[in-house]
């Protein structure tokens, strides 16, 4: 009997508790949709207009004060929630998988159906907390993700279905505002700050990234090489090496990264894993230099930028709209 693992009982308890929580949350979201629908139809079919929500809040407060969550503000949110999703067949099964708080963040932070769908799916896939989801919306993750559409890898194409999004691609632009670095800093300072704030860095690059180590040593001949940051991506099933640079991308960086990737593939990669991927993370890049550098190169490397301050969301929105117009014109 000494070899019996009774911890399995605890696993069963936790699994059932989690299932119960999800079921309770699902019923609460469905309730809020029902209430929203009831009041929305009253508003549409009466002369009281917005006074309906005030009357409903007063009724609940005076007659059922023990029932929480039915303030005027929250009731108005229920009406808006129903109005937004009432004809949205894609979103309906998704909203019940998120907390009311996260649903409200998406509702208030998204400007289009596509953006709402994106954050709904992303939140479910990554199991975001309120803080994590708020950060992604504030940092314009949706816009940065779509603007990185061309930043694809052969590895990604082989292992990821087109519909299996979000967070399945290397971004063209990363926001590292959480590092809180001074105006003057070195590459070592940048690396150390990322390691110190690893949880936030993984939130930014994607929760499928598992940290392996910094200054990761690989040997080529008689030479020891050190990779700034090495991760394993569970979704892509490959090693991902990050090389950090302070200034603008230079073509010679690519040769060094290719050496790292070859060493990883020969000495570290397991047989069942995909070829290793490299990300050269620079503070800026000239798109022409990047294009010329990669045009005849079969490297599994992408060139990304990082910013140490939150990126202007409006600027990214404008860029995204421009990209959509170009695509629409090309498809005509």
WOVENWO-V760731 format. One record per helix or strand. SS is the DSSP state (H for helix, E for strand). FROM is the first residue (numbers start at 0). LEN is the number of residues. Records with the same first field share a line. If there is no record, write none. Layout:
SS = FROM-LEN + FROM-LEN
This chain:
H = 6-38 + 50-13 + 71-14 + 88-7 + 99-10 + 112-14 + 129-9 + 140-7 + 153-6 + 176-3 + 186-10 + 197-8 + 251-16 + 286-9 + 312-19
E = 172-3 + 208-12 + 222-11 + 237-7 + 247-1 + 276-6 + 283-1 + 300-7
